[in-house]
Amino acid sequence: MTADEKNTIIKLRKAGKSLTQIAEETGILRNTVKTFCRRQGLTGDVESMPDVAVTDKPWEKPCQYCGKPMTIYPGRKEKKFCSDSCRSKYWNEHIGEVRRAAMLEHTCPTCGKTFYAYGIRNRKYCSHDCYVEGRFGGAVCE
């Protein structure tokens, strides 16, 4: 959808039109209109709808680390840093803000050792040797 089509949907929705009426007037699929309205908060009664405007024009935003202006393009993921160098420097200086929830603690059933595995909930063994010992009693078929 273009910015003009999006702004038309916003205008019609705020005028009290239904999703089906908007779809018929604009020629856009009803489900596309429905998804757009839901994402923009254009649901419920007209009085509670937020003031929304869509633009195709890029805008500028400062880098979170160095403050250098960056161009942000609509329809793309919004950048926080101007370069990989700034991103690395920022996170190295703000190590306490890094979310490490995916690092999970496990206990190996073979050796009893406590170990950590990144993002693997059902991991059982700390190493391949413990896996072979636990599954096959130490003997590996050749």
N, CA, C and O atoms as a DFTB+ gen file, in Angstrom:
568 C
 N C O
     1  1       0.837      -1.188       0.000
     2  2       0.000       0.000       0.000
     3  2       0.877       1.246       0.000
     4  3       1.941       1.275       0.618
     5  1       0.426       2.241      -0.682
     6  2       1.140       3.512      -0.693
     7  2       0.701       4.351       0.516
     8  3      -0.285       4.036       1.182
     9  1       1.441       5.402       0.774
    10  2       1.094       6.287       1.888
    11  2      -0.259       6.952       1.645
    12  3      -1.016       7.176       2.590
    13  1      -0.567       7.269       0.396
    14  2      -1.868       7.874       0.082
    15  2      -3.016       6.917       0.404
    16  3      -4.031       7.324       0.970
    17  1      -2.848       5.642       0.041
    18  2      -3.880       4.644       0.340
    19  2      -4.050       4.473       1.849
    20  3      -5.168       4.357       2.351
    21  1      -2.939       4.460       2.553
    22  2      -3.000       4.323       4.014
    23  2      -3.713       5.519       4.640
    24  3      -4.555       5.351       5.523
    25  1      -3.379       6.712       4.188
    26  2      -4.033       7.906       4.721
    27  2      -5.521       7.938       4.375
    28  3      -6.331       8.437       5.156
    29  1      -5.881       7.406       3.204
    30  2      -7.298       7.308       2.825
    31  2      -8.030       6.364       3.772
    32  3      -9.138       6.663       4.218
    33  1      -7.410       5.223       4.080
    34  2      -8.017       4.271       5.020
    35  2      -8.217       4.925       6.384
    36  3      -9.271       4.769       7.000
    37  1      -7.209       5.654       6.856
    38  2      -7.305       6.335       8.155
    39  2      -8.461       7.330       8.140
    40  3      -9.263       7.379       9.073
    41  1      -8.538       8.130       7.062
    42  2      -9.601       9.143       6.950
    43  2     -10.987       8.496       6.937
    44  3     -11.893       8.957       7.632
    45  1     -11.155       7.434       6.153
    46  2     -12.451       6.762       6.071
    47  2     -12.813       6.077       7.390
    48  3     -13.972       6.088       7.805
    49  1     -11.824       5.488       8.037
    50  2     -12.089       4.805       9.315
    51  2     -12.524       5.813      10.375
    52  3     -13.437       5.544      11.156
    53  1     -11.871       6.968      10.400
    54  2     -12.238       8.008      11.367
    55  2     -13.584       8.639      11.033
    56  3     -14.219       9.248      11.893
    57  1     -14.021       8.493       9.773
    58  2     -15.340       8.980       9.380
    59  2     -16.434       7.991       9.766
    60  3     -17.617       8.252       9.550
    61  1     -16.040       6.859      10.335
    62  2     -17.013       5.888      10.817
    63  2     -17.348       4.777       9.839
    64  3     -18.291       4.018      10.065
    65  1     -16.593       4.669       8.761
    66  2     -16.852       3.622       7.768
    67  2     -16.414       2.263       8.307
    68  3     -15.484       2.165       9.108
    69  1     -17.104       1.216       7.850
    70  2     -16.739      -0.147       8.249
    71  2     -15.572      -0.631       7.393
    72  3     -15.245      -0.026       6.372
    73  1     -14.952      -1.724       7.821
    74  2     -13.838      -2.279       7.074
    75  2     -14.269      -2.696       5.662
    76  3     -13.537      -2.489       4.694
    77  1     -15.448      -3.278       5.561
    78  2     -15.958      -3.702       4.257
    79  2     -16.205      -2.506       3.348
    80  3     -15.871      -2.553       2.164
    81  1     -16.784      -1.437       3.880
    82  2     -17.028      -0.233       3.085
    83  2     -15.709       0.381       2.600
    84  3     -15.599       0.820       1.455
    85  1     -14.717       0.403       3.488
    86  2     -13.414       0.959       3.111
    87  2     -12.786       0.108       2.012
    88  3     -12.237       0.639       1.047
    89  1     -12.869      -1.215       2.160
    90  2     -12.309      -2.117       1.157
    91  2     -12.970      -1.917      -0.202
    92  3     -12.290      -1.921      -1.228
    93  1     -14.275      -1.743      -0.218
    94  2     -14.994      -1.532      -1.476
    95  2     -14.633      -0.185      -2.108
    96  3     -14.487      -0.094      -3.327
    97  1     -14.490       0.850      -1.293
    98  2     -14.177       2.185      -1.821
    99  2     -12.753       2.279      -2.355
   100  3     -12.503       2.927      -3.372
   101  1     -11.824       1.629      -1.664
   102  2     -10.410       1.764      -2.042
   103  2      -9.933       0.692      -2.997
   104  3      -8.925       0.868      -3.680
   105  1     -10.657      -0.431      -3.050
   106  2     -10.223      -1.538      -3.897
   107  2      -9.128      -2.375      -3.257
   108  3      -8.461      -3.156      -3.937
   109  1      -8.941      -2.217      -1.966
   110  2      -7.949      -2.990      -1.214
   111  2      -8.689      -4.122      -0.506
   112  3      -9.824      -3.942      -0.063
   113  1      -8.053      -5.278      -0.399
   114  2      -8.693      -6.414       0.259
   115  2      -9.119      -6.071       1.680
   116  3      -8.427      -5.333       2.381
   117  1     -10.264      -6.611       2.105
   118  2     -10.806      -6.329       3.435
   119  2      -9.820      -6.737       4.522
   120  3      -9.624      -5.998       5.487
   121  1      -9.194      -7.916       4.374
   122  2      -8.246      -8.376       5.396
   123  2      -7.021      -7.467       5.492
   124  3      -6.466      -7.286       6.576
   125  1      -6.602      -6.899       4.368
   126  2      -5.480      -5.955       4.384
   127  2      -5.880      -4.695       5.135
   128  3      -5.107      -4.178       5.942
   129  1      -7.085      -4.197       4.873
   130  2      -7.602      -3.026       5.582
   131  2      -7.717      -3.331       7.076
   132  3      -7.332      -2.517       7.915
   133  1      -8.246      -4.500       7.393
   134  2      -8.434      -4.907       8.786
   135  2      -7.090      -4.958       9.530
   136  3      -6.972      -4.451      10.645
   137  1      -6.085      -5.573       8.901
   138  2      -4.765      -5.681       9.522
   139  2      -4.145      -4.299       9.724
   140  3      -3.598      -4.012      10.789
   141  1      -4.230      -3.448       8.706
   142  2      -3.673      -2.104       8.815
   143  2      -4.341      -1.334       9.954
   144  3      -3.663      -0.692      10.756
   145  1      -5.673      -1.401      10.022
   146  2      -6.402      -0.673      11.070
   147  2      -6.039      -1.194      12.459
   148  3      -5.884      -0.413      13.398
   149  1      -5.906      -2.492      12.585
   150  2      -5.546      -3.073      13.884
   151  2      -4.148      -2.615      14.306
   152  3      -3.937      -2.260      15.466
   153  1      -3.202      -2.622      13.378
   154  2      -1.825      -2.222      13.698
   155  2      -1.715      -0.740      14.035
   156  3      -0.837      -0.341      14.801
   157  1      -2.593       0.070      13.471
   158  2      -2.569       1.510      13.733
   159  2      -3.441       1.905      14.922
   160  3      -3.470       3.074      15.308
   161  1      -4.152       0.941      15.504
   162  2      -5.022       1.240      16.640
   163  2      -6.341       1.866      16.231
   164  3      -6.971       2.551      17.036
   165  1      -6.773       1.646      14.997
   166  2      -8.004       2.234      14.482
   167  2      -9.172       1.269      14.666
   168  3      -9.884       0.950      13.713
   169  1      -9.357       0.813      15.890
   170  2     -10.450      -0.105      16.211
   171  2     -11.324       0.534      17.283
   172  3     -10.915       1.489      17.945
   173  1     -12.510       0.007      17.445
   174  2     -13.417       0.545      18.463
   175  2     -14.142       1.778      17.973
   176  3     -14.356       1.963      16.775
   177  1     -14.522       2.631      18.942
   178  2     -15.280       3.834      18.564
   179  2     -14.347       4.924      18.039
   180  3     -13.155       4.950      18.347
   181  1     -14.918       5.815      17.242
   182  2     -14.155       6.841      16.540
   183  2     -13.444       7.782      17.510
   184  3     -12.327       8.220      17.237
   185  1     -14.082       8.098      18.644
   186  2     -13.503       9.055      19.591
   187  2     -12.198       8.535      20.212
   188  3     -11.324       9.328      20.560
   189  1     -12.063       7.211      20.353
   190  2     -10.877       6.660      21.019
   191  2      -9.732       6.365      20.049
   192  3      -8.667       5.922      20.480
   193  1      -9.927       6.599      18.753
   194  2      -8.884       6.317      17.764
   195  2      -7.786       7.369      17.834
   196  3      -8.071       8.561      17.952
   197  1      -6.517       6.926      17.760
   198  2      -5.416       7.887      17.821
   199  2      -5.289       8.679      16.520
   200  3      -5.768       8.255      15.468
   201  1      -4.628       9.848      16.615
   202  2      -4.340      10.637      15.423
   203  2      -3.112      10.020      14.757
   204  3      -2.016      10.032      15.317
   205  1      -3.313       9.486      13.562
   206  2      -2.251       8.792      12.847
   207  2      -2.113       9.407      11.470
   208  3      -3.109       9.751      10.834
   209  1      -0.882       9.545      11.009
   210  2      -0.615       9.979       9.640
   211  2       0.550       9.158       9.113
   212  3       1.508       8.892       9.839
   213  1       0.469       8.760       7.864
   214  2       1.503       7.929       7.255
   215  2       2.194       8.735       6.173
   216  3       1.551       9.461       5.415
   217  1       3.508       8.600       6.111
   218  2       4.270       9.326       5.115
   219  2       5.241       8.386       4.410
   220  3       5.700       7.411       5.005
   221  1       5.555       8.667       3.159
   222  2       6.550       7.906       2.405
   223  2       7.925       8.556       2.502
   224  3       8.907       8.022       1.989
   225  1       7.991       9.694       3.152
   226  2       9.239      10.442       3.198
   227  2      10.141       9.923       4.316
   228  3       9.668       9.673       5.425
   229  1      11.437       9.758       4.035
   230  2      12.367       9.346       5.091
   231  2      12.584      10.488       6.085
   232  3      12.356      11.653       5.762
   233  1      13.024      10.143       7.293
   234  2      13.302      11.148       8.300
   235  2      14.649      10.847       8.922
   236  3      15.221       9.780       8.699
   237  1      15.154      11.787       9.700
   238  2      16.466      11.614      10.317
   239  2      16.324      11.369      11.803
   240  3      15.409      11.869      12.456
   241  1      17.262      10.579      12.322
   242  2      17.292      10.233      13.736
   243  2      18.763      10.099      14.123
   244  3      19.555       9.610      13.317
   245  1      19.159      10.519      15.340
   246  2      20.571      10.397      15.721
   247  2      20.946       8.964      16.107
   248  3      20.119       8.212      16.624
   249  1      22.192       8.603      15.849
   250  2      22.736       7.303      16.268
   251  2      22.702       7.249      17.792
   252  3      23.009       8.240      18.455
   253  1      22.333       6.108      18.347
   254  2      22.203       5.965      19.795
   255  2      23.562       6.050      20.494
   256  3      23.617       6.330      21.692
   257  1      24.663       5.814      19.762
   258  2      25.992       5.858      20.379
   259  2      26.699       7.186      20.137
   260  3      27.084       7.868      21.087
   261  1      26.872       7.555      18.867
   262  2      27.691       8.734      18.566
   263  2      26.881      10.000      18.276
   264  3      27.435      11.099      18.288
   265  1      25.584       9.861      18.017
   266  2      24.747      11.021      17.744
   267  2      24.745      11.474      16.295
   268  3      24.067      12.443      15.952
   269  1      25.495      10.787      15.438
   270  2      25.537      11.131      14.012
   271  2      24.150      10.922      13.406
   272  3      23.511       9.909      13.691
   273  1      23.664      11.857      12.571
   274  2      22.327      11.697      11.998
   275  2      22.273      10.525      11.002
   276  3      23.178      10.337      10.189
   277  1      21.188       9.746      11.091
   278  2      20.960       8.616      10.192
   279  2      19.635       8.847       9.481
   280  3      18.720       9.442      10.049
   281  1      19.527       8.384       8.255
   282  2      18.277       8.478       7.506
   283  2      17.480       7.203       7.738
   284  3      17.976       6.099       7.511
   285  1      16.251       7.361       8.188
   286  2      15.354       6.235       8.437
   287  2      14.313       6.222       7.319
   288  3      13.665       7.231       7.042
   289  1      14.170       5.067       6.688
   290  2      13.224       4.924       5.573
   291  2      11.972       4.202       6.041
   292  3      12.072       3.184       6.726
   293  1      10.788       4.706       5.685
   294  2       9.550       4.044       6.091
   295  2       9.433       2.670       5.445
   296  3       9.878       2.455       4.318
   297  1       8.825       1.745       6.182
   298  2       8.642       0.393       5.686
   299  2       9.811      -0.518       5.970
   300  3       9.761      -1.706       5.654
   301  1      10.866       0.017       6.562
   302  2      12.035      -0.779       6.931
   303  2      12.195      -0.756       8.444
   304  3      11.650       0.111       9.126
   305  1      12.943      -1.711       8.952
   306  2      13.208      -1.746      10.386
   307  2      13.990      -0.491      10.778
   308  3      14.944      -0.106      10.102
   309  1      13.581       0.131      11.862
   310  2      14.212       1.367      12.292
   311  2      15.583       1.075      12.891
   312  3      15.707       0.253      13.799
   313  1      16.609       1.748      12.381
   314  2      17.977       1.544      12.858
   315  2      18.192       2.294      14.167
   316  3      17.598       3.347      14.399
   317  1      19.058       1.730      15.028
   318  2      19.430       2.396      16.267
   319  2      20.845       2.964      16.180
   320  3      21.166       3.948      16.845
   321  1      21.685       2.340      15.358
   322  2      23.091       2.721      15.277
   323  2      23.468       2.983      13.828
   324  3      22.896       2.391      12.913
   325  1      24.442       3.879      13.620
   326  2      24.845       4.240      12.263
   327  2      25.786       3.213      11.652
   328  3      25.918       3.160      10.429
   329  1      26.445       2.393      12.471
   330  2      27.395       1.413      11.942
   331  2      27.548       0.252      12.917
   332  3      27.114       0.327      14.067
   333  1      28.171      -0.822      12.440
   334  2      28.460      -1.966      13.306
   335  2      29.435      -1.576      14.407
   336  3      29.366      -2.090      15.523
   337  1      30.333      -0.673      14.084
   338  2      31.312      -0.209      15.076
   339  2      30.609       0.486      16.254
   340  3      30.927       0.220      17.413
   341  1      29.659       1.370      15.951
   342  2      28.911       2.055      17.014
   343  2      28.065       1.070      17.813
   344  3      27.966       1.179      19.035
   345  1      27.450       0.102      17.115
   346  2      26.637      -0.905      17.803
   347  2      27.497      -1.706      18.783
   348  3      27.103      -1.901      19.933
   349  1      28.659      -2.167      18.340
   350  2      29.548      -2.953      19.204
   351  2      30.035      -2.128      20.392
   352  3      30.028      -2.607      21.526
   353  1      30.457      -0.898      20.138
   354  2      30.937      -0.034      21.216
   355  2      29.839       0.226      22.247
   356  3      30.084       0.188      23.452
   357  1      28.615       0.493      21.753
   358  2      27.506       0.771      22.664
   359  2      27.248      -0.425      23.576
   360  3      27.165      -0.267      24.793
   361  1      27.118      -1.629      22.996
   362  2      26.778      -2.797      23.814
   363  2      27.937      -3.228      24.706
   364  3      27.700      -3.809      25.765
   365  1      29.187      -2.961      24.312
   366  2      30.320      -3.250      25.196
   367  2      30.344      -2.310      26.394
   368  3      30.783      -2.699      27.476
   369  1      29.879      -1.082      26.215
   370  2      29.819      -0.126      27.317
   371  2      28.561      -0.299      28.172
   372  3      28.529       0.155      29.316
   373  1      27.529      -0.945      27.635
   374  2      26.267      -1.139      28.355
   375  2      25.985      -2.627      28.530
   376  3      24.876      -3.088      28.257
   377  1      26.974      -3.370      28.980
   378  2      26.871      -4.819      29.082
   379  2      25.769      -5.255      30.055
   380  3      25.222      -6.349      29.919
   381  1      25.449      -4.425      31.008
   382  2      24.394      -4.746      31.977
   383  2      23.001      -4.741      31.372
   384  3      22.085      -5.342      31.933
   385  1      22.824      -4.077      30.241
   386  2      21.517      -4.003      29.588
   387  2      21.252      -5.166      28.643
   388  3      20.142      -5.313      28.132
   389  1      22.275      -6.000      28.408
   390  2      22.131      -7.126      27.481
   391  2      21.237      -8.176      28.126
   392  3      21.458      -8.582      29.267
   393  1      20.219      -8.612      27.377
   394  2      19.319      -9.647      27.882
   395  2      19.948     -11.014      27.616
   396  3      20.215     -11.365      26.467
   397  1      20.178     -11.766      28.652
   398  2      20.794     -13.082      28.516
   399  2      19.837     -14.171      28.992
   400  3      20.267     -15.157      29.589
   401  1      18.570     -14.001      28.736
   402  2      17.560     -14.942      29.195
   403  2      17.677     -16.288      28.499
   404  3      17.171     -17.287      29.011
   405  1      18.328     -16.339      27.356
   406  2      18.414     -17.587      26.614
   407  2      19.502     -18.515      27.139
   408  3      19.584     -19.661      26.698
   409  1      20.334     -18.060      28.064
   410  2      21.380     -18.898      28.638
   411  2      20.741     -19.739      29.742
   412  3      20.351     -19.212      30.783
   413  1      20.637     -21.042      29.511
   414  2      19.911     -21.929      30.421
   415  2      20.853     -22.882      31.146
   416  3      21.813     -23.385      30.562
   417  1      20.574     -23.124      32.416
   418  2      21.403     -24.012      33.244
   419  2      20.844     -25.433      33.194
   420  3      19.636     -25.644      33.309
   421  1      21.741     -26.400      33.022
   422  2      21.371     -27.816      32.974
   423  2      22.338     -28.612      33.841
   424  3      23.423     -28.133      34.171
   425  1      21.940     -29.833      34.211
   426  2      22.810     -30.759      34.924
   427  2      22.921     -32.025      34.092
   428  3      21.910     -32.616      33.713
   429  1      24.146     -32.439      33.808
   430  2      24.401     -33.621      32.993
   431  2      24.031     -34.871      33.793
   432  3      24.523     -35.029      34.910
   433  1      23.173     -35.781      33.265
   434  2      22.787     -36.986      33.996
   435  2      23.915     -38.015      34.098
   436  3      23.853     -38.911      34.940
   437  1      24.929     -37.900      33.263
   438  2      26.035     -38.861      33.293
   439  2      27.085     -38.492      34.325
   440  3      27.434     -39.306      35.180
   441  1      27.595     -37.261      34.248
   442  2      28.683     -36.869      35.155
   443  2      28.223     -35.988      36.308
   444  3      28.982     -35.774      37.253
   445  1      26.990     -35.469      36.254
   446  2      26.467     -34.627      37.325
   447  2      26.954     -33.195      37.282
   448  3      26.637     -32.408      38.174
   449  1      27.717     -32.841      36.264
   450  2      28.278     -31.501      36.135
   451  2      27.187     -30.510      35.706
   452  3      26.341     -30.836      34.874
   453  1      27.212     -29.304      36.275
   454  2      26.294     -28.232      35.883
   455  2      26.924     -27.494      34.705
   456  3      28.104     -27.144      34.742
   457  1      26.129     -27.259      33.658
   458  2      26.629     -26.560      32.485
   459  2      25.530     -25.651      31.942
   460  3      24.361     -25.794      32.298
   461  1      25.915     -24.723      31.083
   462  2      24.978     -23.776      30.490
   463  2      24.921     -24.003      28.984
   464  3      25.943     -24.245      28.341
   465  1      23.714     -23.921      28.433
   466  2      23.526     -24.053      26.988
   467  2      22.694     -22.868      26.520
   468  3      21.673     -22.542      27.125
   469  1      23.124     -22.233      25.457
   470  2      22.452     -21.064      24.937
   471  2      21.220     -21.464      24.136
   472  3      21.343     -22.031      23.050
   473  1      20.037     -21.174      24.662
   474  2      18.789     -21.325      23.942
   475  2      18.289     -22.739      23.727
   476  3      17.331     -22.934      22.979
   477  1      18.905     -23.742      24.362
   478  2      18.475     -25.129      24.159
   479  2      17.838     -25.626      25.452
   480  3      18.537     -25.927      26.420
   481  1      16.504     -25.711      25.463
   482  2      15.776     -26.093      26.661
   483  2      15.880     -27.579      26.986
   484  3      15.907     -27.958      28.156
   485  1      15.937     -28.418      25.961
   486  2      15.892     -29.858      26.214
   487  2      17.266     -30.523      26.148
   488  3      17.342     -31.737      25.957
   489  1      18.328     -29.781      26.298
   490  2      19.670     -30.354      26.283
   491  2      19.866     -31.190      27.530
   492  3      19.447     -30.789      28.616
   493  1      20.505     -32.362      27.392
   494  2      20.704     -33.246      28.532
   495  2      22.162     -33.391      28.912
   496  3      22.495     -33.347      30.096
   497  1      23.026     -33.561      27.948
   498  2      24.418     -33.912      28.218
   499  2      25.350     -32.728      28.003
   500  3      25.114     -31.875      27.147
   501  1      26.420     -32.696      28.805
   502  2      27.361     -31.583      28.720
   503  2      28.349     -31.748      27.570
   504  3      28.919     -30.761      27.105
   505  1      28.561     -32.974      27.105
   506  2      29.519     -33.208      26.026
   507  2      29.125     -34.453      25.241
   508  3      28.231     -35.200      25.638
   509  1      29.808     -34.661      24.125
   510  2      29.539     -35.839      23.306
   511  2      29.950     -37.110      24.050
   512  3      29.276     -38.135      23.944
   513  1      31.043     -37.050      24.797
   514  2      31.495     -38.221      25.564
   515  2      30.443     -38.645      26.590
   516  3      30.179     -39.838      26.745
   517  1      29.842     -37.686      27.290
   518  2      28.790     -38.002      28.265
   519  2      27.552     -38.544      27.561
   520  3      26.873     -39.422      28.094
   521  1      27.252     -38.035      26.379
   522  2      26.121     -38.542      25.599
   523  2      26.337     -40.010      25.240
   524  3      25.430     -40.826      25.404
   525  1      27.532     -40.352      24.753
   526  2      27.838     -41.736      24.381
   527  2      27.776     -42.633      25.605
   528  3      27.224     -43.731      25.545
   529  1      28.331     -42.177      26.701
   530  2      28.310     -42.947      27.955
   531  2      26.886     -43.167      28.435
   532  3      26.514     -44.282      28.803
   533  1      26.095     -42.112      28.431
   534  2      24.712     -42.196      28.912
   535  2      23.790     -43.020      28.021
   536  3      22.921     -43.733      28.525
   537  1      23.963     -42.933      26.731
   538  2      23.093     -43.645      25.799
   539  2      23.533     -45.062      25.480
   540  3      22.704     -45.957      25.318
   541  1      24.835     -45.260      25.390
   542  2      25.334     -46.544      24.914
   543  2      26.277     -47.253      25.899
   544  3      26.872     -48.275      25.559
   545  1      26.409     -46.719      27.103
   546  2      27.272     -47.355      28.099
   547  2      28.745     -47.287      27.754
   548  3      29.523     -48.149      28.161
   549  1      29.127     -46.275      27.011
   550  2      30.532     -46.070      26.697
   551  2      30.985     -46.746      25.425
   552  3      32.033     -46.385      24.889
   553  1      30.239     -47.712      24.918
   554  2      30.634     -48.406      23.688
   555  2      30.003     -47.724      22.491
   556  3      28.808     -47.429      22.491
   557  1      30.795     -47.480      21.488
   558  2      30.290     -46.877      20.253
   559  2      30.418     -47.905      19.150
   560  3      31.487     -48.488      18.967
   561  1      29.333     -48.141      18.404
   562  2      29.352     -49.106      17.306
   563  2      30.260     -48.605      16.211
   564  3      30.262     -47.419      15.881
   565  1      31.034     -49.516      15.647
   566  2      31.938     -49.125      14.561
   567  2      31.556     -49.795      13.285
   568  3      32.204     -49.585      12.259
